[in-house]
């Protein structure tokens, strides 16, 4: 892959949550070109069957492969749990997934009271249950599924009141359990980290995974000598989506990225 250092990194999610991972990769690897695919027509993946998630993950991955991506980042906990093994068996590229940071949360918690916010699909997945069995035996873990958060974040416009109501509801069990460490188990929730911090206070450490994913992308590309070299120009970022309403999707992405972004049909 030495001759292909300038090829882009492909990143996908069921919607806009993976933009938090895209942002972390740009910070970690500022010389890399990126392509982001928001599969918004099928969002949220958590409402889909395993076979649907696997099929969509395969189709989006093949789109990114056809665009000459040198690595694929599955920036979605649900898609990682359902499809990453299948993708790795089919695609001869580095495939980097994402999963809730149960292990580092338990290790860093002083009180051994840990909270996890995630989608219902992630919390019911075999991958999540395995993480808890492997690393959660020494801690009291409070889990909370958060229906409605992803869907509300995907809407254009200001929905801060609805988000505040949902957060107040979903964080109440965390306060009752007196956790000192909280895992954000969905990439969408990264955009709510400050609102969550305001509600739980600075004594609760919030563990988010985009930074860890970006460092893993760095490591995997370095292993195969595929890191881009500084060219002196700002690398490109393309934004693709399966959504029919490009104006709607562009408005949502622009709001979260705090920049005027125009999406293309993928």
C-alpha positions in Angstrom: 0.0 0.0 0.0 3.1 2.2 0.0 2.1 3.8 -3.4 -1.4 4.5 -2.2 -0.8 6.8 0.7 -3.0 9.6 -0.7 -6.1 7.4 -1.0 -9.0 8.5 1.3 -10.2 6.9 4.5 -13.8 5.9 4.3 -16.1 6.4 7.4 -19.7 5.4 7.7 -22.6 5.4 10.1 -26.3 4.9 9.9 -26.7 8.7 10.1 -24.7 11.7 11.4 -23.4 10.2 14.7 -20.2 9.0 13.0 -19.3 12.6 12.3 -17.8 12.7 15.8 -15.4 9.9 14.7 -14.7 11.8 11.4 -13.8 14.9 13.4 -11.5 12.9 15.7 -9.7 11.3 12.7 -9.2 14.7 11.1 -7.6 15.9 14.4 -5.4 12.8 14.8 -4.5 12.6 11.1 -4.7 16.0 9.5 -3.0 15.0 6.3 -5.6 12.3 5.4 -8.4 12.8 2.9 -11.7 11.5 4.1 -15.1 10.3 2.7 -18.0 10.1 5.1 -21.2 8.1 4.2 -24.3 8.9 6.2 -26.7 6.0 5.6 -29.6 8.2 6.7 -32.3 6.5 4.5 -31.9 3.5 6.8 -31.3 5.2 10.1 -31.3 4.3 12.9 -29.7 0.9 12.4 -30.9 -0.1 15.9 -34.4 -0.4 14.5 -33.3 -2.9 11.8 -32.8 -6.6 11.9 -29.3 -8.2 11.9 -29.6 -9.2 8.3 -30.7 -5.7 7.2 -27.8 -4.1 9.1 -25.3 -6.5 7.6 -26.7 -5.9 4.1 -26.6 -2.1 4.4 -23.1 -2.2 5.9 -21.9 -4.4 3.0 -23.4 -2.1 0.4 -22.0 1.1 2.0 -18.6 -0.5 2.4 -18.6 -1.6 -1.3 -19.5 2.0 -2.2 -16.5 3.3 -0.3 -14.2 0.6 -1.7 -15.3 1.6 -5.2 -14.2 5.2 -4.3 -10.7 3.8 -3.7 -10.7 4.1 0.1 -7.6 2.6 1.7 -9.4 1.8 5.0 -13.0 1.6 6.3 -14.1 2.9 9.7 -17.4 1.5 10.9 -18.3 4.5 13.0 -21.4 2.9 14.5 -21.6 0.7 17.6 -24.7 -1.1 16.1 -23.1 -1.8 12.8 -19.9 -2.9 14.5 -21.7 -5.4 16.6 -23.8 -6.8 13.7 -21.5 -6.6 10.7 -17.8 -5.9 11.3 -16.8 -9.6 11.3 -18.6 -10.1 8.0 -17.0 -7.0 6.5 -13.5 -8.2 7.6 -14.1 -11.6 5.9 -15.0 -10.0 2.6 -12.8 -6.9 2.3 -9.0 -6.9 2.0 -8.6 -3.5 3.7 -8.1 -2.4 7.3 -11.7 -2.4 8.8 -11.8 -0.5 12.1 -14.9 -0.8 14.3 -16.1 0.8 17.5 -17.5 -0.5 20.7 -18.4 0.9 24.2 -15.4 1.5 26.4 -16.4 -0.9 29.1 -12.8 -2.0 29.9 -11.3 1.5 30.3 -14.3 2.7 32.3 -14.0 -0.1 34.8 -10.3 0.5 35.1 -10.6 4.2 35.6 -13.6 4.2 38.0 -12.6 4.8 41.6 -15.9 3.8 43.1 -16.4 0.9 40.6 -19.8 2.4 39.7 -20.0 2.7 36.0 -22.8 3.9 33.7 -23.4 3.1 30.1 -25.7 5.0 27.7 -26.3 3.1 24.4 -29.0 2.1 21.9 -31.2 -0.9 22.7 -29.6 -2.9 19.9 -26.1 -2.4 21.3 -27.1 -3.3 24.8 -28.7 -6.5 23.6 -25.9 -7.5 21.3 -23.6 -10.5 22.0 -20.6 -8.2 21.6 -21.7 -5.9 24.4 -22.6 -8.9 26.7 -19.1 -10.3 26.1 -17.5 -7.0 27.1 -19.5 -6.8 30.3 -18.7 -10.5 31.1 -15.0 -9.9 30.5 -14.5 -6.6 32.2 -17.5 -5.8 34.3 -17.3 -8.4 37.1 -15.4 -6.0 39.4 -17.8 -3.1 39.0 -21.5 -2.2 39.5 -22.7 -1.3 36.0 -25.8 0.7 35.3 -27.1 0.6 31.7 -29.6 2.8 30.0 -31.1 2.5 26.6 -31.8 5.8 25.0 -34.6 5.6 22.4 -35.3 8.9 20.8 -31.9 10.6 21.2 -30.6 9.4 17.8 -33.8 10.3 16.0 -33.9 13.8 17.5 -30.3 14.5 16.7 -31.0 13.6 13.1 -33.6 16.3 12.8 -32.8 19.7 11.3 -33.5 22.8 13.4 -33.3 23.4 17.2 -34.7 20.5 19.3 -32.8 21.4 22.5 -35.9 21.2 24.6 -36.7 17.6 23.5 -33.1 16.6 23.9 -33.0 18.1 27.4 -36.2 16.1 28.4 -34.7 12.9 27.1 -31.4 13.4 28.8 -33.0 14.2 32.2 -34.9 10.9 31.9 -32.0 8.8 30.9 -29.5 10.2 33.3 -31.7 9.9 36.4 -30.7 6.2 36.9 -27.0 7.3 36.7 -27.5 9.9 39.4 -29.4 7.3 41.5 -26.5 4.8 41.1 -23.9 7.4 42.1 -21.7 6.5 39.1 -18.3 8.2 38.8 -17.7 7.1 35.2 -20.0 7.2 32.2 -19.5 5.5 28.8 -21.1 7.0 25.8 -22.0 3.9 23.8 -23.3 5.6 20.6 -21.4 8.0 18.3 -24.4 10.3 18.2 -24.1 10.9 22.0 -20.7 12.6 21.5 -22.6 15.7 20.4 -24.4 15.7 23.7 -21.3 15.3 26.0 -21.4 18.9 27.3 -25.1 18.7 28.1 -24.5 15.4 29.8 -21.6 16.9 31.8 -23.7 19.8 32.9 -26.3 17.4 34.3 -23.9 14.9 36.0 -21.3 17.4 37.2 -17.5 17.4 36.8 -17.0 14.6 39.3 -18.3 12.1 36.7 -15.8 11.2 34.0 -17.3 10.8 30.6 -15.6 8.3 28.3 -16.2 8.7 24.6 -14.7 6.5 21.9 -14.0 8.7 18.8 -10.5 9.6 20.0 -9.7 6.0 20.6 -11.0 5.0 17.2 -8.9 7.7 15.5 -5.7 6.4 17.3 -6.5 2.9 16.1 -6.9 4.1 12.5 -3.5 5.8 12.9 -1.9 2.6 14.2 -3.5 0.3 11.6 -2.4 2.6 8.7 1.1 2.9 10.1 1.4 -0.9 10.2 0.9 -1.1 6.5 2.9 2.1 5.6 -0.3 3.8 4.3 -0.3 7.1 6.3 -0.6 10.1 4.0 2.4 12.4 3.8 2.0 16.2 4.3 1.3 17.8 0.9 1.1 21.4 2.0 -2.6 21.6 1.0 -5.6 20.8 3.1 -6.9 17.3 2.4 -10.4 16.9 1.1 -13.5 15.6 2.9 -16.5 14.4 0.9 -19.9 13.9 2.5 -22.2 11.3 1.0 -25.6 10.2 2.0 -28.4 7.7 1.1 -31.0 10.2 2.2 -33.4 11.5 -0.5 -33.6 15.0 0.9 -30.1 16.5 0.5 -31.1 19.9 1.8 -32.4 18.3 5.0 -29.3 16.2 5.5 -26.9 19.0 4.7 -28.7 21.2 7.2 -28.3 18.6 10.0 -24.6 18.0 9.2 -23.8 21.7 8.9 -25.4 22.3 12.3 -23.3 19.6 14.0 -20.1 20.4 12.2 -20.6 24.1 12.6 -19.7 24.7 9.0 -21.6 25.0 5.7 -21.5 21.5 4.3 -23.2 20.2 1.2 -23.9 16.4 0.9 -23.9 14.3 -2.3 -26.0 11.3 -3.1 -24.0 8.2 -2.4 
